[in-house]
Amino acid sequence: MKKHLFTTLAVFGATVLAFFASTTAASACVWGVYQPTEPKLLREK
């Protein structure tokens, strides 16, 4: 019983953390937190 409960909690925790990480990473550009410099080859002259 303990092993099943631990496994369930571990899977649930990993799912929540993975969702939070992907949401934060995807929205970082929207917030303006991560703005990489544009490469010279892609800049308009």
The first five atom37 places (N, CA, C, CB, O) and aatype in JSON, in Angstrom:
{
  "aatype": [12, 11, 11, 8, 10, 13, 16, 16, 10, 0, 19, 13, 7, 0, 16, 19, 10, 0, 13, 13, 0, 15, 16, 16, 0, 0, 15, 0, 4, 19, 17, 7, 19, 18, 5, 14, 16, 6, 14, 11, 10, 10, 1, 6, 11],
  "atom_mask": [
    [1, 1, 1, 1, 1],
    [1, 1, 1, 1, 1],
    [1, 1, 1, 1, 1],
    [1, 1, 1, 1, 1],
    [1, 1, 1, 1, 1],
    [1, 1, 1, 1, 1],
    [1, 1, 1, 1, 1],
    [1, 1, 1, 1, 1],
    [1, 1, 1, 1, 1],
    [1, 1, 1, 1, 1],
    [1, 1, 1, 1, 1],
    [1, 1, 1, 1, 1],
    [1, 1, 1, 0, 1],
    [1, 1, 1, 1, 1],
    [1, 1, 1, 1, 1],
    [1, 1, 1, 1, 1],
    [1, 1, 1, 1, 1],
    [1, 1, 1, 1, 1],
    [1, 1, 1, 1, 1],
    [1, 1, 1, 1, 1],
    [1, 1, 1, 1, 1],
    [1, 1, 1, 1, 1],
    [1, 1, 1, 1, 1],
    [1, 1, 1, 1, 1],
    [1, 1, 1, 1, 1],
    [1, 1, 1, 1, 1],
    [1, 1, 1, 1, 1],
    [1, 1, 1, 1, 1],
    [1, 1, 1, 1, 1],
    [1, 1, 1, 1, 1],
    [1, 1, 1, 1, 1],
    [1, 1, 1, 0, 1],
    [1, 1, 1, 1, 1],
    [1, 1, 1, 1, 1],
    [1, 1, 1, 1, 1],
    [1, 1, 1, 1, 1],
    [1, 1, 1, 1, 1],
    [1, 1, 1, 1, 1],
    [1, 1, 1, 1, 1],
    [1, 1, 1, 1, 1],
    [1, 1, 1, 1, 1],
    [1, 1, 1, 1, 1],
    [1, 1, 1, 1, 1],
    [1, 1, 1, 1, 1],
    [1, 1, 1, 1, 1]
  ],
  "atom_positions": [
    [[0.82, -1.2, 0.0], [0.0, 0.0, 0.0], [0.86, 1.26, 0.0], [-0.93, 0.0, 1.21], [0.57, 2.21, -0.72]],
    [[1.94, 1.25, 0.82], [2.82, 2.43, 0.87], [3.5, 2.67, -0.47], [3.87, 2.25, 1.97], [3.63, 3.81, -0.91]],
    [[3.93, 1.59, -1.1], [4.63, 1.73, -2.37], [3.7, 2.31, -3.44], [5.2, 0.37, -2.83], [4.11, 3.15, -4.23]],
    [[2.47, 1.87, -3.45], [1.49, 2.37, -4.43], [1.2, 3.84, -4.19], [0.18, 1.54, -4.36], [1.1, 4.62, -5.14]],
    [[1.05, 4.23, -2.93], [0.78, 5.63, -2.59], [1.97, 6.51, -2.98], [0.48, 5.77, -1.09], [1.79, 7.58, -3.54]],
    [[3.18, 6.05, -2.67], [4.37, 6.81, -3.02], [4.5, 6.96, -4.54], [5.62, 6.14, -2.46], [4.83, 8.05, -5.02]],
    [[4.25, 5.9, -5.27], [4.33, 5.96, -6.73], [3.3, 6.93, -7.3], [4.13, 4.56, -7.33], [3.61, 7.7, -8.21]],
    [[2.1, 6.88, -6.77], [1.05, 7.78, -7.24], [1.41, 9.24, -6.97], [-0.29, 7.44, -6.57], [1.25, 10.09, -7.84]],
    [[1.9, 9.52, -5.77], [2.3, 10.88, -5.43], [3.49, 11.35, -6.26], [2.62, 10.99, -3.95], [3.56, 12.51, -6.66]],
    [[4.43, 10.45, -6.52], [5.6, 10.81, -7.32], [5.19, 11.14, -8.76], [6.63, 9.68, -7.31], [5.69, 12.11, -9.33]],
    [[4.32, 10.36, -9.33], [3.85, 10.61, -10.7], [3.06, 11.9, -10.76], [2.99, 9.43, -11.21], [3.23, 12.7, -11.68]],
    [[2.19, 12.13, -9.79], [1.41, 13.35, -9.75], [2.32, 14.57, -9.59], [0.39, 13.3, -8.6], [2.13, 15.57, -10.28]],
    [[3.29, 14.48, -8.7], [4.22, 15.59, -8.49], [5.04, 15.89, -9.74], [0.0, 0.0, 0.0], [5.25, 17.05, -10.09]],
    [[5.51, 14.85, -10.4], [6.29, 15.04, -11.62], [5.44, 15.67, -12.72], [6.87, 13.71, -12.1], [5.93, 16.51, -13.48]],
    [[4.19, 15.27, -12.81], [3.29, 15.84, -13.81], [3.04, 17.32, -13.55], [1.97, 15.08, -13.84], [3.08, 18.13, -14.48]],
    [[2.77, 17.66, -12.3], [2.52, 19.06, -11.96], [3.75, 19.91, -12.22], [2.09, 19.19, -10.49], [3.65, 21.0, -12.78]],
    [[4.92, 19.43, -11.82], [6.15, 20.2, -12.03], [6.49, 20.34, -13.51], [7.31, 19.54, -11.3], [6.95, 21.39, -13.93]],
    [[6.27, 19.3, -14.29], [6.53, 19.38, -15.73], [5.58, 20.37, -16.4], [6.4, 17.99, -16.38], [5.99, 21.13, -17.28]],
    [[4.33, 20.36, -15.99], [3.37, 21.32, -16.54], [3.76, 22.75, -16.17], [1.95, 21.01, -16.03], [3.71, 23.64, -17.02]],
    [[4.14, 22.96, -14.93], [4.55, 24.29, -14.48], [5.8, 24.76, -15.24], [4.83, 24.28, -12.97], [5.88, 25.92, -15.63]],
    [[6.76, 23.86, -15.45], [7.98, 24.23, -16.16], [7.69, 24.59, -17.62], [9.0, 23.09, -16.1], [8.23, 25.57, -18.13]],
    [[6.85, 23.82, -18.28], [6.55, 24.11, -19.68], [5.73, 25.39, -19.82], [5.81, 22.94, -20.33], [5.92, 26.15, -20.77]],
    [[4.84, 25.64, -18.89], [4.04, 26.87, -18.93], [4.92, 28.09, -18.71], [2.94, 26.83, -17.87], [4.79, 29.09, -19.4]],
    [[5.82, 28.0, -17.75], [6.72, 29.11, -17.46], [7.66, 29.38, -18.63], [7.53, 28.83, -16.19], [7.89, 30.53, -18.99]],
    [[8.2, 28.33, -19.22], [9.13, 28.5, -20.34], [8.42, 29.07, -21.57], [9.78, 27.16, -20.69], [8.98, 29.9, -22.28]],
    [[7.2, 28.63, -21.81], [6.48, 29.1, -22.99], [6.04, 30.55, -22.84], [5.27, 28.23, -23.24], [5.95, 31.28, -23.83]],
    [[5.77, 30.98, -21.63], [5.27, 32.33, -21.45], [6.38, 33.33, -21.14], [4.26, 32.36, -20.34], [6.1, 34.52, -21.0]],
    [[7.62, 32.89, -21.05], [8.72, 33.81, -20.74], [8.9, 34.84, -21.84], [10.02, 33.03, -20.54], [9.19, 36.0, -21.55]],
    [[8.73, 34.45, -23.09], [8.87, 35.4, -24.19], [7.73, 36.41, -24.2], [8.94, 34.66, -25.53], [7.92, 37.56, -24.58]],
    [[6.55, 35.98, -23.8], [5.4, 36.87, -23.76], [5.61, 37.95, -22.7], [4.11, 36.09, -23.47], [5.27, 39.11, -22.93]],
    [[6.17, 37.57, -21.57], [6.41, 38.52, -20.49], [7.57, 39.45, -20.78], [6.66, 37.79, -19.19], [7.71, 40.48, -20.13]],
    [[8.39, 39.1, -21.74], [9.57, 39.92, -22.04], [10.74, 39.61, -21.14], [0.0, 0.0, 0.0], [11.7, 40.38, -21.08]],
    [[10.68, 38.49, -20.45], [11.76, 38.12, -19.55], [12.96, 37.65, -20.36], [11.31, 37.02, -18.56], [14.1, 37.98, -20.04]],
    [[12.7, 36.87, -21.39], [13.78, 36.31, -22.19], [13.71, 36.91, -23.59], [13.71, 34.75, -22.24], [12.83, 36.54, -24.37]],
    [[14.6, 37.8, -23.9], [14.67, 38.4, -25.23], [16.08, 38.22, -25.78], [14.28, 39.92, -25.17], [16.97, 39.03, -25.5]],
    [[16.3, 37.16, -26.54], [17.63, 36.92, -27.09], [17.99, 37.96, -28.14], [17.71, 35.51, -27.69], [17.12, 38.55, -28.78]],
    [[19.28, 38.18, -28.31], [19.71, 39.12, -29.34], [19.54, 38.49, -30.71], [21.19, 39.56, -29.11], [19.74, 37.28, -30.87]],
    [[19.19, 39.28, -31.66], [18.95, 38.79, -33.01], [20.3, 38.6, -33.72], [18.04, 39.76, -33.81], [21.13, 39.5, -33.68]],
    [[20.51, 37.45, -34.36], [21.76, 37.23, -35.08], [21.94, 38.25, -36.21], [21.81, 35.81, -35.64], [20.96, 38.72, -36.79]],
    [[23.18, 38.57, -36.52], [23.48, 39.56, -37.57], [22.92, 39.15, -38.93], [24.98, 39.77, -37.67], [22.51, 40.01, -39.71]],
    [[22.91, 37.86, -39.21], [22.42, 37.39, -40.51], [20.92, 37.62, -40.68], [22.74, 35.92, -40.68], [20.44, 37.73, -41.81]],
    [[20.18, 37.68, -39.59], [18.73, 37.83, -39.68], [18.27, 39.28, -39.58], [18.07, 37.03, -38.6], [17.09, 39.56, -39.79]],
    [[19.15, 40.18, -39.28], [18.77, 41.59, -39.14], [18.52, 42.22, -40.5], [19.86, 42.37, -38.38], [19.2, 41.92, -41.48]],
    [[17.53, 43.09, -40.54], [17.27, 43.83, -41.77], [18.24, 44.99, -41.86], [15.79, 44.33, -41.83], [18.58, 45.61, -40.86]],
    [[18.68, 45.28, -43.08], [19.67, 46.34, -43.26], [19.02, 47.65, -43.58], [20.64, 45.99, -44.35], [19.7, 48.65, -43.76]]
  ]
}
